[in-house]
């Protein structure tokens, strides 16, 4: 028979899996606007995508990742109330995660 702490360990593993899933999703979503020439990754290919359009996609990706994270938090229990500092940090982190895609798109020289 398993002691009561076994269920706590299972919940901790699930919580860690949700956390890593959100981090990986944020990394992929933050870089997608700079790597893809398509509108919102799945839309029609564009001949030239402006920086403003990429920035708009980055904001939409941030909101999408936030919605997924909120869903995971709700699945695990009560949603914690956040102040403006939380959102300032997460926006800054999301922009930092987008840096490799920005470097790929604007700072590396592409052959062609």
C-alpha positions in Angstrom: 0.0 0.0 0.0 1.3 3.4 -1.0 1.6 6.1 1.6 -0.2 9.4 1.1 2.9 11.1 -0.2 2.9 9.0 -3.4 -0.1 11.0 -4.7 1.8 14.2 -3.9 4.8 13.0 -5.9 2.5 12.2 -8.8 1.0 15.7 -8.7 4.5 17.2 -8.5 5.6 15.3 -11.6 2.4 16.5 -13.4 3.1 20.1 -12.3 6.7 19.9 -13.6 5.6 18.4 -16.9 3.1 21.3 -17.3 5.8 23.8 -16.5 8.3 22.4 -19.0 5.6 22.2 -21.7 4.8 25.9 -21.2 8.5 26.8 -21.4 9.0 24.8 -24.6 5.8 26.2 -26.1 7.0 29.7 -25.3 10.4 29.1 -26.9 8.8 27.8 -30.1 6.1 30.4 -30.2 8.5 33.3 -29.6 10.7 32.4 -32.5 8.0 31.3 -35.0 7.2 34.8 -36.3 10.9 35.3 -37.2 11.5 31.9 -38.8 8.3 31.6 -40.8 7.4 33.7 -43.9 3.7 32.6 -43.5 1.1 34.7 -41.7 0.7 33.3 -38.2 2.7 30.2 -39.3 -0.3 28.5 -40.9 -1.6 31.3 -43.2 -0.7 32.0 -46.8 3.0 32.6 -47.5 3.9 36.3 -47.9 6.5 37.6 -50.3 7.8 40.0 -47.6 6.7 40.1 -44.0 7.3 43.5 -42.3 8.8 43.9 -38.8 5.4 45.3 -37.6 3.6 42.2 -38.8 6.2 40.0 -37.0 5.7 42.1 -33.8 1.9 41.6 -34.1 2.4 37.9 -34.4 4.8 37.9 -31.4 2.1 39.7 -29.3 -0.5 37.1 -30.4 1.9 34.3 -29.6 2.5 35.7 -26.1 -1.3 35.8 -25.5 -1.7 32.3 -26.8 1.1 30.9 -24.5 -0.5 32.8 -21.6 -3.8 31.2 -22.3 -2.3 27.8 -22.4 -0.4 28.5 -19.1 -3.6 29.8 -17.5 -5.4 26.6 -18.6 -2.7 24.4 -17.1 -2.8 26.5 -13.8 -6.6 26.1 -13.7 -6.2 22.3 -14.3 -3.8 22.0 -11.3 -6.0 24.0 -8.9 -6.9 27.6 -8.0 -5.6 30.4 -10.3 -3.2 32.8 -8.4 -3.9 36.5 -8.8 -1.0 38.3 -10.5 0.0 42.0 -10.3 1.5 44.0 -13.1 5.0 42.9 -12.2 4.2 39.4 -13.2 3.2 40.5 -16.7 6.2 42.8 -17.0 8.5 39.9 -16.3 6.8 37.4 -18.5 6.7 39.9 -21.5 10.4 40.5 -21.0 11.1 36.8 -20.8 9.1 36.1 -23.9 11.0 38.8 -25.8 14.3 37.3 -24.6 13.2 33.9 -25.8 12.5 35.5 -29.2 16.1 36.7 -29.6 17.5 33.7 -31.5 14.7 34.1 -34.1 15.4 37.8 -34.4 19.1 37.1 -34.9 18.3 34.5 -37.6 16.0 36.9 -39.4 17.8 40.3 -39.2 21.4 39.8 -38.2 22.6 36.7 -40.0 23.5 37.0 -43.7 21.4 34.6 -45.8 22.7 33.3 -49.1 20.4 33.8 -52.0 
